[in-house]
Amino acid sequence: MQQLDNYLTSFERLVRTVPCVVAVTHRDEAANDELASFARYLVAKGTPMPVVEVDPRSRQDVAYLINLLLDVSCPEPAHV
């Protein structure tokens, strides 16, 4: 959690003004509930955002991450 908190502190102004996504790598070294813990921590800090597992070596994972970032940056308008 310390590393996540360091990122939040370093990019505090950006995180509060621009839609963001947390991409977690090296999941083989992490606890099973880490993604949910990160998401709960972000909500508690007042900076809710998607938290996803990504393998940066995978084109599919990187494409998913880019699409997710675009989705949170430019959500489609609600249809009435």
All heavy atoms as an XYZ file, in Angstrom:
627
protein
N       0.824     -1.181      0.000
C       0.000      0.000      0.000
C       0.878      1.259      0.000
O       0.450      2.284     -0.508
C      -0.879     -0.040      1.244
C      -2.242      0.506      1.075
S      -3.281     -0.064     -0.269
C      -3.705     -1.700      0.199
N       2.056      1.139      0.556
C       2.954      2.296      0.620
C       3.305      2.807     -0.775
O       3.320      4.010     -1.017
C       4.235      1.943      1.391
C       5.191      3.102      1.540
C       4.601      4.247      2.347
O       3.979      4.027      3.368
N       4.792      5.470      1.877
N       3.575      1.898     -1.701
C       3.918      2.327     -3.059
C       2.748      3.044     -3.724
O       2.930      4.077     -4.377
C       4.356      1.127     -3.893
C       4.944      1.501     -5.226
C       5.489      0.301     -5.980
O       5.221     -0.843     -5.653
N       6.255      0.564     -7.013
N       1.540      2.527     -3.541
C       0.348      3.189     -4.086
C       0.187      4.574     -3.474
O      -0.090      5.545     -4.178
C      -0.895      2.338     -3.834
C      -2.233      2.926     -4.295
C      -2.226      3.224     -5.788
C      -3.364      1.981     -3.940
N       0.381      4.677     -2.172
C       0.270      5.969     -1.502
C       1.324      6.952     -2.017
O       1.041      8.143     -2.183
C       0.390      5.798      0.009
C      -0.242      6.943      0.758
O      -1.362      7.346      0.387
O       0.386      7.436      1.706
N       2.529      6.458     -2.296
C       3.576      7.312     -2.867
C       3.142      7.874     -4.222
O       3.363      9.060     -4.504
C       4.889      6.557     -3.013
C       5.545      6.257     -1.689
O       5.242      6.867     -0.665
N       6.444      5.293     -1.686
N       2.551      7.026     -5.060
C       2.069      7.499     -6.366
C       0.959      8.534     -6.195
O       0.937      9.550     -6.878
C       1.559      6.337     -7.223
C       2.643      5.515     -7.846
C       2.806      4.170     -7.519
C       3.519      6.057     -8.778
C       3.805      3.403     -8.095
C       4.522      5.308     -9.352
C       4.658      3.972     -9.004
O       5.653      3.228     -9.572
N       0.030      8.265     -5.282
C      -1.068      9.210     -5.057
C      -0.546     10.558     -4.589
O      -1.040     11.604     -5.014
C      -2.047      8.648     -4.021
C      -2.913      7.485     -4.460
C      -3.753      6.988     -3.293
C      -3.801      7.871     -5.626
N       0.452     10.536     -3.734
C       1.036     11.785     -3.239
C       1.783     12.510     -4.357
O       1.632     13.717     -4.543
C       1.982     11.503     -2.056
O       1.239     10.870     -1.014
C       2.608     12.774     -1.536
N       2.577     11.778     -5.113
C       3.379     12.383     -6.183
C       2.519     12.996     -7.284
O       2.876     14.025     -7.855
C       4.310     11.345     -6.803
O       5.243     10.891     -5.859
N       1.397     12.351     -7.584
C       0.547     12.806     -8.672
C      -0.798     13.338     -8.156
O      -1.803     13.292     -8.853
C       0.308     11.660     -9.661
C       1.558     11.170    -10.316
C       2.161      9.986     -9.902
C       2.154     11.885    -11.340
C       3.329      9.533    -10.500
C       3.311     11.449    -11.942
C       3.907     10.263    -11.518
N      -0.798     13.880     -6.939
C      -2.035     14.279     -6.284
C      -2.887     15.222     -7.124
O      -4.083     15.003     -7.311
C      -1.729     14.938     -4.939
C      -2.968     15.307     -4.165
C      -2.639     15.830     -2.788
O      -1.456     16.050     -2.469
O      -3.598     16.025     -2.023
N      -2.305     16.264     -7.650
C      -3.080     17.233     -8.439
C      -3.656     16.569     -9.687
O      -4.814     16.766    -10.027
C      -2.204     18.418     -8.837
C      -3.026     19.515     -9.483
C      -2.235     20.697     -9.967
N      -1.317     21.224     -8.957
C      -0.214     21.878     -9.258
N       0.113     22.107    -10.511
N       0.565     22.338     -8.317
N      -2.864     15.775    -10.371
C      -3.317     15.092    -11.574
C      -4.435     14.099    -11.262
O      -5.456     14.066    -11.954
C      -2.135     14.374    -12.235
C      -2.404     13.690    -13.562
C      -2.702     14.726    -14.634
C      -1.217     12.841    -13.966
N      -4.252     13.315    -10.214
C      -5.234     12.288     -9.848
C      -6.581     12.914     -9.493
O      -7.628     12.335     -9.751
C      -4.694     11.434     -8.674
C      -5.770     10.584     -8.055
C      -3.530     10.569     -9.147
N      -6.572     14.091     -8.939
C      -7.825     14.749     -8.536
C      -8.520     15.460     -9.688
O      -9.686     15.816     -9.579
C      -7.561     15.727     -7.413
C      -7.073     15.036     -6.164
C      -7.472     15.767     -4.922
N      -6.976     15.099     -3.730
C      -7.631     14.137     -3.091
N      -8.788     13.738     -3.530
N      -7.118     13.582     -2.012
N      -7.819     15.669    -10.821
C      -8.412     16.433    -11.919
C      -8.569     15.652    -13.218
O      -9.330     16.070    -14.082
C      -7.570     17.697    -12.206
O      -6.232     17.309    -12.531
C      -7.550     18.632    -11.021
N      -7.851     14.559    -13.361
C      -7.863     13.794    -14.607
C      -8.267     12.349    -14.299
O      -7.766     11.759    -13.342
C      -6.458     13.810    -15.264
C      -6.424     12.948    -16.503
C      -6.031     15.233    -15.567
N      -9.170     11.772    -15.087
C      -9.519     10.371    -14.861
C      -8.277      9.479    -14.949
O      -7.433      9.650    -15.826
C     -10.494     10.044    -15.992
C     -11.055     11.370    -16.398
C      -9.927     12.350    -16.196
N      -8.162      8.550    -14.008
C      -6.987      7.666    -13.937
C      -7.411      6.224    -13.761
O      -8.541      5.928    -13.379
C      -6.103      8.068    -12.759
S      -5.418      9.721    -12.858
N      -6.472      5.336    -14.010
C      -6.630      3.903    -13.809
C      -5.371      3.408    -13.120
O      -4.270      3.849    -13.451
C      -6.801      3.168    -15.163
C      -6.811      1.668    -14.984
C      -8.059      3.644    -15.877
N      -5.521      2.491    -12.171
C      -4.361      1.856    -11.546
C      -4.172      0.504    -12.211
O      -5.070     -0.338    -12.202
C      -4.560      1.678    -10.025
C      -3.426      0.859     -9.429
C      -4.655      3.034     -9.349
N      -2.996      0.306    -12.805
C      -2.651     -0.970    -13.439
C      -1.614     -1.665    -12.560
O      -0.543     -1.122    -12.305
C      -2.093     -0.732    -14.833
N      -1.948     -2.847    -12.091
C      -1.078     -3.604    -11.195
C      -0.369     -4.694    -11.992
O      -1.009     -5.475    -12.696
C      -1.892     -4.224    -10.039
C      -0.995     -5.031     -9.117
C      -2.635     -3.135     -9.274
N       0.942     -4.717    -11.887
C       1.753     -5.754    -12.537
C       2.385     -6.627    -11.459
O       2.245     -6.358    -10.271
C       2.855     -5.125    -13.408
O       3.724     -4.360    -12.567
C       2.255     -4.237    -14.493
N       3.069     -7.677    -11.862
C       3.766     -8.586    -10.937
C       2.816     -9.201     -9.912
O       3.137     -9.306     -8.737
C       4.923     -7.870    -10.224
C       5.924     -7.292    -11.157
N       6.797     -8.080    -11.872
C       6.170     -6.011    -11.516
C       7.555     -7.307    -12.622
N       7.188     -6.044    -12.433
N       1.642     -9.599    -10.357
C       0.647    -10.181     -9.445
C       1.119    -11.489     -8.853
O       0.643    -11.891     -7.803
C      -0.675    -10.398    -10.176
C      -1.425     -9.145    -10.450
C      -2.256     -8.694     -9.292
N      -3.299     -9.693     -9.057
C      -3.771     -9.976     -7.879
N      -3.358     -9.367     -6.811
N      -4.711    -10.895     -7.733
N       2.072    -12.149     -9.492
C       2.578    -13.402     -8.941
C       3.304    -13.177     -7.618
O       3.495    -14.091     -6.838
C       3.503    -14.091     -9.945
C       4.616    -13.182    -10.442
O       4.379    -11.972    -10.589
O       5.722    -13.693    -10.692
N       3.671    -11.927     -7.341
C       4.367    -11.587     -6.104
C       3.432    -10.982     -5.061
O       3.869    -10.574     -3.993
C       5.476    -10.568     -6.400
C       6.495    -11.046     -7.415
C       7.398     -9.925     -7.890
O       7.369     -8.826     -7.303
O       8.137    -10.152     -8.859
N       2.135    -10.920     -5.360
C       1.209    -10.190     -4.502
C       0.165    -11.111     -3.870
O      -0.037    -12.239     -4.310
C       0.506     -9.116     -5.328
N      -0.495    -10.581     -2.868
C      -1.579    -11.304     -2.211
C      -2.787    -11.391     -3.143
O      -2.966    -10.549     -4.025
C      -1.974    -10.585     -0.927
N      -3.626    -12.395     -2.924
C      -4.785    -12.619     -3.785
C      -5.792    -11.483     -3.757
O      -6.451    -11.216     -4.756
C      -5.487    -13.925     -3.405
C      -4.692    -15.134     -3.838
O      -3.881    -15.056     -4.751
N      -4.914    -16.253     -3.166
N      -5.945    -10.820     -2.630
C      -6.965     -9.775     -2.511
C      -6.402     -8.371     -2.736
O      -7.037     -7.386     -2.402
C      -7.646     -9.854     -1.150
C      -6.696     -9.530     -0.010
O      -5.465     -9.587     -0.199
O      -7.193     -9.202      1.084
N      -5.225     -8.286     -3.330
C      -4.556     -6.998     -3.486
C      -5.364     -5.999     -4.322
O      -5.455     -4.822     -3.953
C      -3.183     -7.186     -4.110
C      -2.382     -5.906     -4.194
C      -1.010     -6.118     -4.786
O      -0.918     -6.736     -5.861
O      -0.054     -5.665     -4.161
N      -5.947     -6.426     -5.424
C      -6.712     -5.507     -6.271
C      -7.882     -4.900     -5.504
O      -8.098     -3.684     -5.548
C      -7.205     -6.205     -7.536
C      -6.146     -6.711     -8.509
C      -6.808     -7.368     -9.713
C      -5.215     -5.614     -8.941
N      -8.614     -5.734     -4.788
C      -9.747     -5.236     -4.004
C      -9.262     -4.314     -2.886
O      -9.895     -3.291     -2.601
C     -10.545     -6.402     -3.429
N      -8.132     -4.643     -2.283
C      -7.568     -3.787     -1.228
C      -7.183     -2.429     -1.786
O      -7.429     -1.392     -1.155
C      -6.343     -4.446     -0.596
O      -6.680     -5.617      0.069
N      -6.571     -2.422     -2.962
C      -6.204     -1.156     -3.601
C      -7.456     -0.331     -3.892
O      -7.486      0.875     -3.643
C      -5.440     -1.390     -4.904
C      -3.998     -1.781     -4.715
C      -3.270     -2.238     -5.794
C      -3.360     -1.682     -3.499
C      -1.927     -2.586     -5.656
C      -2.024     -2.025     -3.342
C      -1.305     -2.477     -4.423
N      -8.478     -0.966     -4.435
C      -9.712     -0.252     -4.771
C     -10.352      0.346     -3.518
O     -10.773      1.506     -3.526
C     -10.687     -1.185     -5.486
N     -10.424     -0.430     -2.430
C     -10.988      0.082     -1.174
C     -10.146      1.242     -0.640
O     -10.682      2.245     -0.157
C     -11.064     -1.036     -0.131
C     -12.189     -2.015     -0.366
C     -12.382     -2.939      0.817
N     -11.202     -3.737      1.116
C     -10.932     -4.923      0.586
N     -11.768     -5.465     -0.283
N      -9.840     -5.576      0.912
N      -8.844      1.132     -0.730
C      -7.944      2.181     -0.257
C      -8.150      3.474     -1.050
O      -8.203      4.556     -0.477
C      -6.499      1.703     -0.369
C      -5.490      2.670      0.176
C      -5.307      2.822      1.546
C      -4.698      3.436     -0.677
C      -4.375      3.710      2.044
C      -3.762      4.328     -0.182
C      -3.607      4.460      1.186
O      -2.685      5.341      1.679
N      -8.282      3.344     -2.366
C      -8.499      4.516     -3.211
C      -9.818      5.204     -2.873
O      -9.889      6.432     -2.823
C      -8.455      4.125     -4.689
C      -7.074      3.720     -5.205
C      -7.202      3.022     -6.552
C      -6.163      4.925     -5.294
N     -10.851      4.440     -2.628
C     -12.147      5.009     -2.246
C     -12.012      5.729     -0.905
O     -12.494      6.858     -0.742
C     -13.243      3.918     -2.187
C     -14.505      4.436     -1.520
C     -13.553      3.399     -3.585
N     -11.339      5.102      0.040
C     -11.151      5.713      1.360
C     -10.357      7.018      1.274
O     -10.585      7.936      2.058
C     -10.453      4.735      2.299
N      -9.440      7.105      0.319
C      -8.640      8.322      0.135
C      -9.385      9.384     -0.680
O      -8.872     10.473     -0.893
C      -7.322      7.993     -0.584
C      -6.382      7.083      0.171
C      -5.672      7.810      1.290
C      -4.491      8.568      0.727
N      -3.693      9.217      1.752
N     -10.581      9.047     -1.161
C     -11.362      9.997     -1.947
C     -10.951     10.065     -3.405
O     -11.255     11.031     -4.095
N     -10.266      9.043     -3.876
C      -9.816      9.002     -5.272
C     -10.194      7.662     -5.907
O      -9.326      6.891     -6.315
C      -8.285      9.201     -5.365
O      -7.636      8.247     -4.510
C      -7.874     10.595     -4.977
N     -11.498      7.380     -5.990
C     -11.896      6.099     -6.582
C     -11.526      6.041     -8.054
O     -11.652      7.038     -8.782
C     -13.411      6.071     -6.389
C     -13.797      7.503     -6.288
C     -12.633      8.215     -5.660
N     -11.020      4.909     -8.468
C     -10.678      4.686     -9.878
C     -10.571      3.187    -10.108
O     -10.386      2.427     -9.160
C      -9.372      5.395    -10.244
C      -8.151      4.904     -9.513
S      -6.661      5.881     -9.831
C      -6.953      7.316     -8.829
N     -10.684      2.757    -11.366
C     -10.548      1.331    -11.653
C      -9.150      0.823    -11.292
O      -8.150      1.518    -11.474
C     -10.768      1.249    -13.170
C     -11.499      2.494    -13.534
C     -11.026      3.531    -12.561
N      -9.113     -0.401    -10.777
C      -7.859     -1.079    -10.468
C      -7.885     -2.399    -11.226
O      -8.795     -3.209    -11.035
C      -7.707     -1.344     -8.953
C      -6.410     -2.073     -8.660
C      -7.786     -0.043     -8.164
N      -6.909     -2.601    -12.108
C      -6.896     -3.797    -12.943
C      -5.513     -4.444    -12.943
O      -4.502     -3.779    -12.733
C      -7.306     -3.486    -14.400
C      -8.743     -3.026    -14.466
C      -6.396     -2.451    -15.020
N      -5.514     -5.724    -13.175
C      -4.267     -6.476    -13.323
C      -3.859     -6.437    -14.789
O      -4.686     -6.677    -15.678
C      -4.497     -7.922    -12.900
C      -3.310     -8.811    -13.075
C      -3.595    -10.245    -12.669
O      -4.670    -10.522    -12.123
O      -2.721    -11.091    -12.921
N      -2.580     -6.118    -15.046
C      -2.094     -6.007    -16.416
C      -0.709     -6.630    -16.519
O       0.139     -6.420    -15.661
C      -2.016     -4.520    -16.854
C      -1.393     -4.383    -18.218
C      -3.384     -3.883    -16.846
N      -0.517     -7.396    -17.578
C       0.823     -7.870    -17.919
C       1.312     -6.972    -19.053
O       0.809     -7.043    -20.172
C       0.771     -9.326    -18.380
C       2.145     -9.883    -18.726
O       3.117     -9.093    -18.862
O       2.257    -11.108    -18.862
N       2.276     -6.090    -18.779
C       2.710     -5.135    -19.801
C       3.359     -5.783    -21.021
O       3.535     -5.127    -22.041
C       3.696     -4.228    -19.058
C       4.130     -5.001    -17.873
C       3.004     -5.933    -17.528
N       3.654     -7.072    -20.932
C       4.222     -7.784    -22.095
C       3.136     -8.268    -23.046
O       3.420     -8.681    -24.164
C       5.043     -8.987    -21.618
C       6.196     -8.606    -20.699
C       6.738     -9.803    -19.998
N       5.684    -10.330    -19.127
C       5.820    -11.347    -18.296
N       6.974    -11.974    -18.223
N       4.828    -11.755    -17.544
N       1.889     -8.190    -22.592
C       0.760     -8.692    -23.372
C       0.097     -7.561    -24.146
O      -0.420     -6.609    -23.552
C      -0.261     -9.347    -22.437
O      -1.494     -9.522    -23.085
N       0.090     -7.679    -25.462
C      -0.594     -6.668    -26.291
C      -2.059     -6.551    -25.915
O      -2.612     -5.463    -25.872
C      -0.500     -7.039    -27.773
C       0.811     -6.741    -28.382
C       0.785     -7.087    -29.861
N       1.806     -6.276    -30.503
C       1.823     -5.967    -31.752
N       0.874     -6.416    -32.549
N       2.776     -5.231    -32.236
N      -2.682     -7.678    -25.651
C      -4.097     -7.692    -25.301
C      -4.335     -6.936    -23.989
O      -5.273     -6.146    -23.887
C      -4.591     -9.125    -25.182
C      -6.072     -9.241    -24.910
C      -6.535    -10.683    -24.892
O      -5.742    -11.614    -25.066
N      -7.813    -10.879    -24.675
N      -3.492     -7.163    -22.995
C      -3.638     -6.459    -21.720
C      -3.419     -4.956    -21.880
O      -4.151     -4.149    -21.309
C      -2.651     -6.996    -20.682
C      -3.069     -8.319    -20.078
O      -4.027     -8.946    -20.581
O      -2.424     -8.742    -19.101
N      -2.423     -4.580    -22.642
C      -2.138     -3.156    -22.850
C      -3.281     -2.499    -23.623
O      -3.712     -1.389    -23.282
C      -0.778     -2.964    -23.554
C      -0.564     -1.504    -23.938
C       0.360     -3.456    -22.663
N      -3.804     -3.168    -24.625
C      -4.948     -2.633    -25.373
C      -6.156     -2.474    -24.452
O      -6.867     -1.461    -24.519
C      -5.286     -3.535    -26.552
N      -6.382     -3.460    -23.583
C      -7.482     -3.371    -22.615
C      -7.295     -2.151    -21.710
O      -8.238     -1.389    -21.467
C      -7.546     -4.650    -21.777
C      -8.478     -4.542    -20.605
C      -9.867     -4.562    -20.772
C      -7.986     -4.398    -19.311
C     -10.718     -4.446    -19.704
C      -8.836     -4.280    -18.231
C     -10.197     -4.308    -18.439
O     -11.046     -4.187    -17.368
N      -6.074     -1.946    -21.228
C      -5.785     -0.817    -20.351
C      -6.028      0.519    -21.061
O      -6.643      1.428    -20.504
C      -4.344     -0.901    -19.846
C      -3.891      0.192    -18.895
C      -4.735      0.205    -17.634
C      -2.415     -0.002    -18.554
N      -5.584      0.621    -22.286
C      -5.795      1.857    -23.054
C      -7.288      2.105    -23.275
O      -7.779      3.214    -23.097
C      -5.026      1.811    -24.391
C      -3.523      1.867    -24.122
C      -5.465      2.940    -25.322
C      -2.664      1.551    -25.320
N      -8.020      1.064    -23.643
C      -9.467      1.204    -23.838
C     -10.177      1.589    -22.545
O     -11.087      2.422    -22.553
C     -10.071     -0.075    -24.412
C      -9.783     -0.217    -25.885
O      -9.826      0.753    -26.627
N      -9.466     -1.419    -26.315
N      -9.750      1.011    -21.434
C     -10.346      1.354    -20.149
C     -10.078      2.818    -19.801
O     -10.974      3.538    -19.362
C      -9.798      0.440    -19.045
C     -10.314      0.695    -17.636
C     -11.835      0.570    -17.570
C      -9.640     -0.266    -16.665
N      -8.865      3.256    -20.032
C      -8.528      4.653    -19.767
C      -9.346      5.599    -20.649
O      -9.830      6.637    -20.187
C      -7.031      4.886    -19.960
C      -6.498      6.239    -19.534
C      -6.853      6.563    -18.099
C      -4.999      6.298    -19.741
N      -9.532      5.226    -21.897
C     -10.376      6.032    -22.785
C     -11.820      6.048    -22.291
O     -12.484      7.085    -22.330
C     -10.304      5.515    -24.220
C      -8.987      5.766    -24.939
C      -8.971      5.014    -26.268
C      -8.755      7.247    -25.149
N     -12.296      4.908    -21.818
C     -13.668      4.833    -21.307
C     -13.878      5.733    -20.097
O     -14.900      6.396    -19.987
C     -14.045      3.397    -20.930
C     -14.328      2.520    -22.133
O     -14.498      3.061    -23.252
O     -14.389      1.286    -21.954
N     -12.919      5.755    -19.174
C     -13.093      6.600    -17.990
C     -12.842      8.066    -18.325
O     -13.343      8.949    -17.645
C     -12.225      6.156    -16.791
C     -12.594      4.755    -16.348
C     -10.759      6.281    -17.062
N     -12.092      8.330    -19.376
C     -11.807      9.711    -19.778
C     -12.940     10.325    -20.582
O     -13.217     11.517    -20.472
C     -10.534      9.773    -20.625
O      -9.430      9.354    -19.887
N     -13.576      9.509    -21.401
C     -14.625     10.006    -22.307
C     -15.821      9.073    -22.239
O     -16.115      8.351    -23.205
C     -14.110     10.056    -23.741
S     -12.587     10.948    -23.954
N     -16.530      9.057    -21.113
C     -17.688      8.150    -21.024
C     -18.762      8.539    -22.026
O     -18.925      9.712    -22.355
C     -18.186      8.333    -19.588
C     -17.627      9.630    -19.142
C     -16.372      9.874    -19.942
N     -19.451      7.522    -22.507
C     -20.529      7.777    -23.453
C     -21.679      8.458    -22.728
O     -21.966      8.139    -21.570
C     -21.022      6.457    -24.046
C     -19.995      5.792    -24.938
C     -20.546      4.528    -25.583
O     -21.764      4.450    -25.818
O     -19.742      3.641    -25.853
N     -22.343      9.391    -23.386
C     -23.493     10.043    -22.736
C     -24.617      9.036    -22.511
O     -24.781      8.092    -23.275
C     -23.908     11.116    -23.735
C     -23.281     10.743    -25.028
C     -22.085      9.887    -24.714
N     -25.360      9.252    -21.448
C     -26.491      8.374    -21.141
C     -27.565      8.544    -22.210
O     -27.845      9.645    -22.653
C     -27.049      8.704    -19.753
N     -28.134      7.436    -22.608
C     -29.220      7.478    -23.596
C     -30.538      7.674    -22.869
O     -30.849      6.991    -21.918
C     -29.245      6.186    -24.414
C     -28.005      5.992    -25.222
N     -27.753      6.692    -26.368
C     -26.920      5.192    -25.034
C     -26.574      6.330    -26.867
N     -26.053      5.421    -26.052
N     -31.305      8.631    -23.349
C     -32.598      8.931    -22.711
C     -33.723      8.472    -23.586
O     -33.707      8.485    -24.747
C     -32.718     10.452    -22.432
C     -34.049     10.753    -21.777
C     -31.568     10.903    -21.582
